[in-house]
Every structure is written in C-alpha cells, then in structure tokens.
C-alpha cells in the first residue's frame, strides 16, 4: 500500500475512533438544543412549488399533447407535445405541514 493509501486509511480509522474523555456536562438534550438553535427558520414546510402546468383551457397536467393529422395521404396520426401557452401551477399548500429536509434532529420512535 502506498503513502496515499495509508493516509486514506488513517483518515477513515480516525473518524470512527474517539480520543479523549467525554465532558461531564455533555447530554443529548444539550446537543439537540444547540442544533435546533443553529437551524434558521421554522422546522415546518407548509407549501411546495408545483410541478404541473395549466393550459389555456384551465386543465392541469404534467404534460399536454395534441393529435396531429398525417403528413401525407394514408399515413398515421401522431401525438405532438405542446410546449407553448402553459402556465406553471405555482405554490401548492400541504394539507399537513411537513418537516424541513435540513432539520438537524433525528426523530426516533420506539
């Protein structure tokens, strides 16, 4: 194993080992309180950006298609995707608020 490999192994091994004595005032509650205090904003998410679109008729869908006639006589009809005149859905409210993905507390239920 070369020098680079040894450095990588040492970094991995040192990240799993703990050198030193734990502090007397260390508690899980204090660590969690500090993590929540450092989180900016509310832990709840009340809405999200919608992924669907409205067409000019007011229909809501992810994609819109129209049927196009054959180019020459005897050909098949085909479906053409519509990209123009679509309006994004905008903000969609959640029925029940969700926790933010970056919230620093791990929830555990027994």
N, C-alpha and C positions, 0 to 999 in steps of 0.2 A: 504494500500500500504506500502511495507517495505522500508527500507533505500536504498536498491539498486534501487528500482523503482523510488524513489524520485530523486536520483542522475541522473538517465537516463532522467527523465522528465526535470530536471533543465538544463542539457546539451542541450537537444533539444530546449527548450524555449530560452536559451541564444544565440543559434546560429542564431535564427531568429530576435532577437532584437538587436538594435544598441544603445549603451550607449556612449554619448559624442557628441561633436559638430563637424560637418564636417569642414575641413580646408578650408581657403579662396582660396588657390592655387590648390585645387582639381579640376581636369577636367577629363572627359572621355578620352580625347585625350592623356593626360599625362600618364594615367594608361595603355592605349593601347600601347603607345610608349615604356614604361618600359617592358611590357610583350613581345613585339616583340624583344627588345634588349636582353632579357634574353634567348630567343629561340636560340639554337645553330644550325648553318647551314642555308640552304635555305628553304623557306616555300614550295617549289615546289618539287614534286616527278616526275621523268622522266622515271623511269622503275620499274619493279617488278620482283620477282622471279617466273618463270613459273611453272605451276602445272601439265604440261603434259610431256609425255615421247616419245622419238624416239625409234623405234625398229630397227633391223638390216637391214630392207628394206628401212628405211627412212620415214616410216609412223609416223604421230604424233597423239596421242590419250591419254586419261586419263587412260584407261585400255586396255589390249590386251588379247584375248582369242584364243585358237585353238580347233578344233573339234577332239575329241578322239574317236576311234572306241570302240565297245562294248567289255567287258571283256570276255564274253562267247557268244557262238553262239545264235542268236535270241534276244540278249539284245539291249538296246537303245544306240545310240550315245550320248555323253555328251560333254559339253564345259569345258575346263580346262584353268584356268587363267595363263598367262605367267608372271613370275617374274624375269627371268634371261635375260641378254643381252639387257637391256633397259637403255637408256641414258637420264638423265634429260634435259628438254628443256633449262634451263639456264635463263638469263635475257631477259625479254620481254619489249620493249620500248612502252610507251604510245604514241598515236597519238597526244593527247593534254595533257600537264602537269597537274597533279592534286595537290591539296593542301595536305600537310602532315597532318596526323591524329592528331598529337600532337601540331599543330599550335595553339597558345593561343588566337587568335582573333575570335570572333563570327561574322560571316557575316550575315547581315540582309538587305533584300531588301523590300522596301515598295510596 
